[in-house]
């Protein structure tokens, strides 16, 4: 069997479903949200990449999908609000996909 035959039997890579390109980032952020008791939670996050309508962050805490979070820079400058689309554990950390309906995070 030659290698050209085995190459043709490989499954095709799925096309990306992304509507906008992702731009890599390495920016420190603070996420703020309310917990189930109505208390405020703050935790540090690392922005991994951004797009026109979203941002992927990494945190040490899980945040449930559907949660509204408020984004701030590490120096507590407000950037806007976002909703959590997904939260996936990766090792000891969590990758959180955020949807940003208001594009206030251009400074990232």
C-alpha positions as CSV (number, residue, x, y, z in Angstrom):
1,X,0.0,0.0,0.0
2,X,1.5,3.3,-0.9
3,X,1.1,6.5,1.1
4,X,-1.0,8.3,-1.5
5,X,-3.8,5.7,-0.9
6,X,-3.7,6.1,2.9
7,X,-3.7,9.9,2.6
8,X,-7.0,9.8,0.6
9,X,-8.6,7.7,3.3
10,X,-8.1,10.3,6.1
11,X,-11.2,12.1,7.1
12,X,-11.5,15.7,6.0
13,X,-11.0,18.3,8.6
14,X,-14.2,19.9,9.7
15,X,-14.7,23.5,8.6
16,X,-14.5,26.1,11.3
17,X,-17.9,27.4,12.4
18,X,-16.5,30.7,13.5
19,X,-18.0,33.7,11.8
20,X,-15.2,36.1,12.8
21,X,-11.4,35.5,13.1
22,X,-9.9,35.1,16.5
23,X,-6.9,37.3,17.5
24,X,-4.6,35.8,20.2
25,X,-4.2,37.8,23.4
26,X,-2.5,37.5,26.7
27,X,-4.2,40.1,28.8
28,X,-5.1,40.0,32.5
29,X,-8.8,40.7,33.3
30,X,-11.1,40.7,36.2
31,X,-14.6,39.0,35.9
32,X,-17.4,40.1,38.2
33,X,-20.7,38.4,38.6
34,X,-23.4,37.6,41.1
35,X,-23.5,34.2,42.9
36,X,-26.7,32.3,43.7
37,X,-27.2,34.2,46.9
38,X,-26.8,37.5,45.2
39,X,-23.3,38.2,46.5
40,X,-20.7,39.6,44.2
41,X,-17.9,37.3,43.0
42,X,-14.6,38.6,41.5
43,X,-11.9,36.5,40.0
44,X,-8.9,36.9,37.8
45,X,-9.0,35.7,34.2
46,X,-6.5,35.6,31.3
47,X,-7.8,36.7,27.9
48,X,-6.6,34.0,25.4
49,X,-8.2,35.4,22.2
50,X,-10.8,37.9,21.1
51,X,-13.1,38.3,18.1
52,X,-15.6,40.8,17.0
53,X,-18.3,39.4,19.3
54,X,-16.5,37.2,21.8
55,X,-13.6,36.5,24.0
56,X,-12.1,33.3,25.3
57,X,-10.7,33.6,28.9
58,X,-9.1,31.1,31.2
59,X,-9.8,31.1,35.0
60,X,-9.3,29.0,38.0
61,X,-13.0,28.9,38.7
62,X,-16.0,27.6,36.7
63,X,-18.7,30.0,35.7
64,X,-22.0,28.4,34.6
65,X,-23.3,29.0,31.0
66,X,-25.8,31.8,30.9
67,X,-24.1,33.8,33.7
68,X,-23.8,37.6,33.0
69,X,-20.3,38.8,33.8
70,X,-18.8,42.3,33.9
71,X,-15.3,42.7,32.5
72,X,-12.6,44.9,33.9
73,X,-9.0,45.4,33.2
74,X,-6.5,44.3,35.8
75,X,-6.5,48.0,37.0
76,X,-10.3,47.8,37.4
77,X,-11.3,49.9,34.3
78,X,-14.7,48.8,33.2
79,X,-14.8,47.1,29.7
80,X,-18.5,46.0,29.5
81,X,-20.7,43.0,30.1
82,X,-20.8,39.6,28.5
83,X,-22.7,36.3,28.8
84,X,-21.0,33.0,29.4
85,X,-21.7,30.7,26.4
86,X,-19.6,27.7,27.6
87,X,-17.3,26.7,30.4
88,X,-14.9,23.8,29.8
89,X,-12.4,22.4,32.2
90,X,-8.9,22.1,30.8
91,X,-6.6,20.6,33.4
92,X,-6.9,22.5,36.6
93,X,-8.3,25.6,34.9
94,X,-11.5,26.5,33.0
95,X,-11.8,28.0,29.5
96,X,-14.8,30.3,29.3
97,X,-16.3,31.5,26.0
98,X,-17.9,34.9,26.4
99,X,-20.4,36.6,24.1
100,X,-20.0,40.4,24.0
101,X,-23.1,42.1,22.6
102,X,-21.7,45.5,23.3
103,X,-18.3,46.0,21.7
104,X,-16.6,47.9,24.5
105,X,-13.5,45.6,24.7
106,X,-11.6,47.0,21.8
107,X,-8.8,48.0,24.2
108,X,-7.8,44.4,24.8
